[in-house]
Amino acid sequence: MRKHLLALLLLALLPLAVAQAQDNPTIAILRFGDLPTYDVTEGAILDVLESYGFISAEENASLHSRQDLEGDNIHIVFGSANFDLPTASLMLENALDYEPDALITLTTTVTQMAVNATSDMEDPPAVFFTSVYNPYAAGLAQSPCLKPDHVTGAVSSTPYQDILYLMLQHYPEIDTIGTLYDSSEAAGMAGAEEIRQIGEALGLTVLDAAIAGVDEVVLAAEGLIDRGVEAFVMPIDLRMDATGLPLVINLGSEYGIPVFHPALFSIESGAALSFGFYNYYAQGENLGRILAAYLNGDIDIARTAIIEQSSEAIGVNLDMAEDQGIEIAPDIIEQADAVIEGGETTLSERVQHEMRTADVVPLEDRQLGDAGFLSFLESQSCSPERIAAEQAELDAQAG
Amino acid sequence: MKNRSVVSIIRTALALICLSSYLIQAQDNSGATIANLTFDGTDPDSNTMVVSWDTIANTDSVKLQVKGGGITDSWMSVDGLFISNAGGRTIANFQDMSTYQVSGTIYRFRVKVTLQDGSSTPWAYVDQS
């Protein structure tokens, strides 16, 4: 009899437990493929969620292996597409089947797919993006505030203009540059277009080649060399970066053609020198702060402008420089934040700090800073005046 | 092609030596620089913060970024700038972001100007005072 009563009691409580589980927010963290820098960015998001009590320390530790979590306070679904578009499409469909409250998207391609898939929904999940380099050229938004109401994110800026000036200052005889991009990678396409626009404005001839897969890289790069390319200026292109960039660098070394790339860790792909973005933890932490504020009901996504963050650091690959007979001045090595020598990578303290994971700040220690960050977001919010100003600026550019 | 390769490698080596010194000089693209950048405080009437610098001829656009204040370690772009010129100075007003500034910290600002010919100045830095 007691057993029956207990069973009845459990059955009576079950709907409450289900309802509680259903009340928990569901988020999906989706990325186009696997790169160590994504791990850092995702780890920072999870660290913020732990600070705010959405996940425990144990759950955070297990989440770093990207196992889905049905936790006490949140349901987290992970997805990675191995840089494959059909797989990315399936990944997104699977995530939407969970009717998530928020999609956290890493990379331009996945963000584009998420925005396209949700824009016509009556009650779409919020889309928070990061590891996106040019959302405007990629069509995700027209400007920081001219965007779908359910979308916001953090843009990482790329110093293409600085790189082209740097190139021209020291290669003034160069008048033809080449760039390659994967035709299915929006960030690469947008970056190549930006390189073309800036390059042509500077009087350069810019030749580009679109590839449909890594097996086309060498042929396409050789084709550009045959057409007279004197330097490669590569866009951030996550499919190319993972597998194609080393091939371009090898070819550049063979023909003595310099390769410029706007990400610090391109030295790990074989670039002798790099100059670019490295704030991978900060970009995840900032997105985590926005996500936590959203889940806590503290911000309105429609009014939250797309924010931009940037950083610059120098990387040198002394092994590659030696192979290519290139001497890099001691003072630049001293100033570099990432140095590869003897197969070992040494990072400066500030870059090491940025590449950390599982660095959870107790809530009481982070609340002041987070309030300051939200205050910054509020100062940048999409007021009617700001929206009108951005529209007027776009109209003026179009007119 | 191989002869070209050797010549190009030498050229690349020389250029990278020059490049090294260039990087240390912080990416000065245009020859123009921002002079006398100052943080001019907060205007309570408009609820804006103000920075200004000596006007540079043929300015096309201005980029302003902030870090510090306890809010972030990375440079964040400040949008919604209101730019004006007066008395040989260019003045940038932007929404006050200090409502929840962490006590005992300061904001650091940096400004870059892009000229109409597409070139740009190096970043110039100023601390909130």
Boltz contact constraints between the chains, C-beta under 6 A:
constraints:
  - contact:
      token1: [A, 144]
      token2: [B, 79]
      max_distance: 6.0
  - contact:
      token1: [A, 162]
      token2: [B, 27]
      max_distance: 6.0
  - contact:
      token1: [A, 165]
      token2: [B, 29]
      max_distance: 6.0
  - contact:
      token1: [A, 169]
      token2: [B, 22]
      max_distance: 6.0
  - contact:
      token1: [A, 170]
      token2: [B, 15]
      max_distance: 6.0
  - contact:
      token1: [A, 170]
      token2: [B, 18]
      max_distance: 6.0
  - contact:
      token1: [A, 170]
      token2: [B, 19]
      max_distance: 6.0
  - contact:
      token1: [A, 171]
      token2: [B, 15]
      max_distance: 6.0
  - contact:
      token1: [A, 201]
      token2: [B, 118]
      max_distance: 6.0
  - contact:
      token1: [A, 255]
      token2: [B, 5]
      max_distance: 6.0
  - contact:
      token1: [A, 256]
      token2: [B, 5]
      max_distance: 6.0
  - contact:
      token1: [A, 256]
      token2: [B, 8]
      max_distance: 6.0
  - contact:
      token1: [A, 256]
      token2: [B, 9]
      max_distance: 6.0
  - contact:
      token1: [A, 256]
      token2: [B, 12]
      max_distance: 6.0
  - contact:
      token1: [A, 258]
      token2: [B, 12]
      max_distance: 6.0
  - contact:
      token1: [A, 279]
      token2: [B, 74]
      max_distance: 6.0
  - contact:
      token1: [A, 282]
      token2: [B, 73]
      max_distance: 6.0
  - contact:
      token1: [A, 282]
      token2: [B, 74]
      max_distance: 6.0
  - contact:
      token1: [A, 308]
      token2: [B, 77]
      max_distance: 6.0
  - contact:
      token1: [A, 309]
      token2: [B, 74]
      max_distance: 6.0
  - contact:
      token1: [A, 309]
      token2: [B, 76]
      max_distance: 6.0
  - contact:
      token1: [A, 310]
      token2: [B, 75]
      max_distance: 6.0
  - contact:
      token1: [A, 311]
      token2: [B, 74]
      max_distance: 6.0
  - contact:
      token1: [A, 314]
      token2: [B, 23]
      max_distance: 6.0
  - contact:
      token1: [A, 325]
      token2: [B, 9]
      max_distance: 6.0
  - contact:
      token1: [A, 325]
      token2: [B, 13]
      max_distance: 6.0
  - contact:
      token1: [A, 326]
      token2: [B, 13]
      max_distance: 6.0
  - contact:
      token1: [A, 326]
      token2: [B, 16]
      max_distance: 6.0
  - contact:
      token1: [A, 327]
      token2: [B, 17]
      max_distance: 6.0
  - contact:
      token1: [A, 328]
      token2: [B, 20]
      max_distance: 6.0
  - contact:
      token1: [A, 329]
      token2: [B, 17]
      max_distance: 6.0
  - contact:
      token1: [A, 329]
      token2: [B, 20]
      max_distance: 6.0
  - contact:
      token1: [A, 332]
      token2: [B, 20]
      max_distance: 6.0
  - contact:
      token1: [A, 332]
      token2: [B, 23]
      max_distance: 6.0
  - contact:
      token1: [A, 368]
      token2: [B, 102]
      max_distance: 6.0
  - contact:
      token1: [A, 369]
      token2: [B, 70]
      max_distance: 6.0
  - contact:
      token1: [A, 369]
      token2: [B, 71]
      max_distance: 6.0
  - contact:
      token1: [A, 369]
      token2: [B, 102]
      max_distance: 6.0
  - contact:
      token1: [A, 371]
      token2: [B, 100]
      max_distance: 6.0
  - contact:
      token1: [A, 372]
      token2: [B, 69]
      max_distance: 6.0
  - contact:
      token1: [A, 372]
      token2: [B, 70]
      max_distance: 6.0
  - contact:
      token1: [A, 372]
      token2: [B, 71]
      max_distance: 6.0
  - contact:
      token1: [A, 372]
      token2: [B, 100]
      max_distance: 6.0
  - contact:
      token1: [A, 372]
      token2: [B, 101]
      max_distance: 6.0
  - contact:
      token1: [A, 372]
      token2: [B, 102]
      max_distance: 6.0
  - contact:
      token1: [A, 373]
      token2: [B, 71]
      max_distance: 6.0
  - contact:
      token1: [A, 375]
      token2: [B, 97]
      max_distance: 6.0
  - contact:
      token1: [A, 375]
      token2: [B, 99]
      max_distance: 6.0
  - contact:
      token1: [A, 375]
      token2: [B, 100]
      max_distance: 6.0
  - contact:
      token1: [A, 376]
      token2: [B, 71]
      max_distance: 6.0
  - contact:
      token1: [A, 376]
      token2: [B, 97]
      max_distance: 6.0
  - contact:
      token1: [A, 379]
      token2: [B, 95]
      max_distance: 6.0
  - contact:
      token1: [A, 379]
      token2: [B, 97]
      max_distance: 6.0
  - contact:
      token1: [A, 380]
      token2: [B, 79]
      max_distance: 6.0
  - contact:
      token1: [A, 386]
      token2: [B, 80]
      max_distance: 6.0
